[in-house]
Amino acid sequence: MTTPTTKLEAVNTMLSTIGEAPVNSLSSGLVDAETAETILNNVSRSVQSQGWNFNSEPDYTVAADSDGNVVLPAEVVRADLAKSETKYRNSTNEYVQRGNKIYDKAKHTYNIGKALKLDVVVLLDFTLLPEVARRYIAVRASRIFQERVVGSDKLSTMNRNDEQQALYHLQEMEGDNGDYNIFDDYGTASVLDRSIGTKVVTNGSSF
């Protein structure tokens, strides 16, 4: 095939794990096909909610509404104050996601009263995912589908091997696209930057 995996192809891959014939559309009315699509959607949500380079958006500005609430778009599943806004979290800047809104833990209120710049993770439609992510989701969903419908230990072992390989390729792509390095890690940065955690006391000395 010369095109990325479609949702229909993913569902048919899942059906093949239980020996079911492929369907021509997602609205075929076949119960197993509908079950497969539901599991595929759930797995896609689960995988994407982990946050990958392809579905993460840094410095995403969300304005406050007329009530002062910062309401997140429906597709946002994770949100945190942007790293560019505060290098290190502190007790006076404790914004967290609760439901579809941002909550101020320091002031105990949803009334933020201003726009916030956030780092967010969004749920993407299956057709917007890179092929390696589609492949991993389809293989993982196939394993779960088979275990729930048939429950064959032998097939489950085979599917888990395929799933592990697909995850490896997804993680490999993540590393390539994310351009991560050790300095992105707070633990490493805190060792290299000796000023982190330094406190000034009244006599002018620091520790």
C-alpha positions as CSV (number, residue, x, y, z in Angstrom):
1,M,0.0,0.0,0.0
2,T,1.2,3.5,-0.8
3,T,-1.0,5.4,1.6
4,P,-1.1,5.6,5.4
5,T,-3.4,3.3,7.4
6,T,-7.0,4.4,7.4
7,K,-9.4,3.9,10.2
8,L,-11.3,1.3,8.2
9,E,-8.1,-0.6,7.5
10,A,-7.3,-0.6,11.2
11,V,-10.7,-2.0,12.1
12,N,-10.3,-4.7,9.5
13,T,-6.9,-5.6,10.9
14,M,-8.6,-6.0,14.3
15,L,-11.3,-8.2,12.7
16,S,-8.6,-10.4,11.1
17,T,-7.2,-11.3,14.6
18,I,-10.4,-13.2,15.3
19,G,-10.9,-14.6,11.8
20,E,-13.7,-12.2,10.9
21,A,-14.1,-11.1,7.3
22,P,-13.3,-7.5,6.5
23,V,-16.0,-4.9,6.2
24,N,-16.4,-2.3,3.4
25,S,-17.3,0.6,5.6
26,L,-17.4,1.7,9.3
27,S,-21.1,1.7,9.1
28,S,-21.5,-1.9,8.1
29,G,-23.7,-2.7,11.1
30,L,-21.6,-5.7,12.1
31,V,-21.4,-5.9,15.9
32,D,-17.8,-7.0,15.9
33,A,-16.8,-4.2,13.7
34,E,-18.5,-1.6,15.9
35,T,-16.8,-3.1,18.9
36,A,-13.5,-3.0,17.2
37,E,-14.0,0.7,16.3
38,T,-14.9,1.6,19.9
39,I,-11.8,-0.2,21.2
40,L,-9.7,1.6,18.5
41,N,-11.0,5.0,19.6
42,N,-10.4,4.2,23.2
43,V,-6.8,3.1,22.5
44,S,-6.2,6.1,20.4
45,R,-7.3,8.4,23.3
46,S,-5.1,6.5,25.7
47,V,-2.0,6.6,23.6
48,Q,-2.4,10.2,22.6
49,S,-3.1,11.3,26.2
50,Q,0.5,10.3,27.1
51,G,1.6,13.3,25.0
52,W,4.0,12.9,22.0
53,N,5.8,15.5,20.0
54,F,3.3,15.1,17.2
55,N,0.3,16.1,19.4
56,S,1.9,18.5,21.8
57,E,1.7,22.3,21.4
58,P,4.0,24.6,23.4
59,D,3.1,28.2,24.2
60,Y,-0.6,27.8,23.3
61,T,-2.4,30.9,24.5
62,V,-5.9,30.6,25.9
63,A,-7.8,33.7,26.8
64,A,-10.0,34.1,29.9
65,D,-13.8,34.3,29.3
66,S,-16.1,36.9,30.7
67,D,-16.2,35.1,34.0
68,G,-12.4,35.1,34.2
69,N,-12.2,31.3,33.6
70,V,-9.6,29.9,31.2
71,V,-11.6,27.2,29.4
72,L,-9.6,24.7,27.4
73,P,-10.6,23.7,23.8
74,A,-12.5,20.4,23.7
75,E,-9.6,18.6,22.0
76,V,-7.1,19.4,24.8
77,V,-6.5,16.5,27.2
78,R,-3.5,17.8,29.1
79,A,-2.5,21.4,29.9
80,D,0.2,23.0,32.1
81,L,1.6,26.5,32.4
82,A,4.1,26.9,29.5
83,K,7.8,26.3,30.4
84,S,8.6,29.5,28.7
85,E,6.4,31.3,31.3
86,T,8.0,29.9,34.4
87,K,11.3,28.0,34.5
88,Y,10.6,26.4,37.8
89,R,7.2,26.0,39.5
90,N,6.6,27.8,42.8
91,S,3.9,28.2,45.3
92,T,2.6,31.4,43.8
93,N,2.1,30.0,40.4
94,E,0.2,26.8,40.8
95,Y,-2.1,26.5,37.7
96,V,-3.5,23.0,37.1
97,Q,-6.1,21.5,34.8
98,R,-9.4,20.5,36.3
99,G,-11.9,19.2,33.8
100,N,-11.9,21.6,30.9
101,K,-10.7,24.6,32.9
102,I,-7.5,25.8,34.6
103,Y,-7.6,26.1,38.4
104,D,-5.4,28.3,40.5
105,K,-4.3,26.1,43.5
106,A,-2.6,29.0,45.2
107,K,-5.7,31.2,45.2
108,H,-8.2,28.4,45.2
109,T,-10.2,29.6,42.3
110,Y,-11.1,29.1,38.6
111,N,-11.2,32.9,38.2
112,I,-7.8,33.4,36.6
113,G,-8.8,36.7,35.1
114,K,-6.2,36.7,32.3
115,A,-4.9,34.8,29.3
116,L,-2.5,32.0,30.0
117,K,0.2,30.6,27.8
118,L,0.1,26.8,28.2
119,D,1.9,23.7,27.0
120,V,-1.0,21.4,25.8
121,V,-1.5,17.9,24.6
122,V,-4.4,17.6,22.0
123,L,-6.4,14.6,20.7
124,L,-6.0,14.3,16.9
125,D,-8.3,12.6,14.5
126,F,-6.9,9.2,13.4
127,T,-6.2,10.6,9.9
128,L,-3.9,13.3,11.4
129,L,-1.6,10.9,13.2
130,P,1.7,9.9,11.7
131,E,1.8,6.4,10.3
132,V,3.9,4.9,13.1
133,A,1.4,6.1,15.6
134,R,-1.5,4.7,13.6
135,R,0.3,1.4,13.3
136,Y,1.0,1.2,17.1
137,I,-2.6,2.1,18.0
138,A,-4.0,-0.5,15.5
139,V,-1.8,-3.3,16.7
140,R,-2.4,-2.5,20.4
141,A,-6.2,-2.3,19.8
142,S,-6.1,-5.6,17.9
143,R,-4.5,-7.3,20.9
144,I,-7.1,-5.9,23.3
145,F,-9.9,-6.8,20.9
146,Q,-8.8,-10.4,20.5
147,E,-8.4,-10.8,24.2
148,R,-11.9,-9.5,24.9
149,V,-13.7,-11.4,22.1
150,V,-11.7,-14.7,21.8
151,G,-9.3,-14.7,24.7
152,S,-6.6,-16.9,23.1
153,D,-3.4,-16.8,25.1
154,K,-1.4,-18.0,22.0
155,L,-2.7,-15.2,19.8
156,S,-2.3,-12.7,22.7
157,T,1.4,-13.6,22.9
158,M,1.9,-13.1,19.2
159,N,0.0,-9.8,19.2
160,R,2.1,-8.5,22.2
161,N,5.3,-9.2,20.2
162,D,3.9,-7.1,17.3
163,E,2.7,-4.4,19.7
164,Q,6.2,-4.2,21.3
165,Q,7.8,-3.8,17.9
166,A,5.3,-1.1,16.9
167,L,5.9,0.8,20.2
168,Y,9.7,0.7,19.5
169,H,9.2,2.3,16.2
170,L,6.9,5.0,17.7
171,Q,9.4,5.7,20.4
172,E,12.2,5.9,17.8
173,M,10.2,8.5,15.8
174,E,9.5,10.4,19.0
175,G,13.2,10.6,19.8
176,D,14.1,11.7,16.3
177,N,11.3,14.4,16.0
178,G,11.5,15.6,19.6
179,D,15.2,16.5,19.5
180,Y,15.4,15.8,23.2
181,N,18.6,16.2,25.2
182,I,19.7,15.8,28.8
183,F,19.4,19.5,29.4
184,D,15.6,19.3,29.0
185,D,15.4,17.3,32.3
186,Y,15.0,19.3,35.5
187,G,17.1,16.9,37.5
188,T,20.1,17.3,35.2
189,A,19.6,21.0,34.9
190,S,19.5,21.5,38.7
191,V,22.9,19.8,39.0
192,L,24.5,21.9,36.2
193,D,23.0,25.2,37.4
194,R,24.4,25.7,40.8
195,S,22.1,28.8,41.3
196,I,19.0,26.6,41.5
197,G,17.7,26.4,45.0
198,T,20.0,29.2,46.3
199,K,18.4,31.2,49.0
200,V,19.6,34.6,50.2
201,V,19.5,35.2,54.0
202,T,19.4,38.4,55.9
203,N,23.2,38.6,56.5
204,G,23.8,38.5,52.7
205,S,25.2,35.0,52.6
206,S,23.5,32.3,50.5
207,F,23.0,28.6,50.7
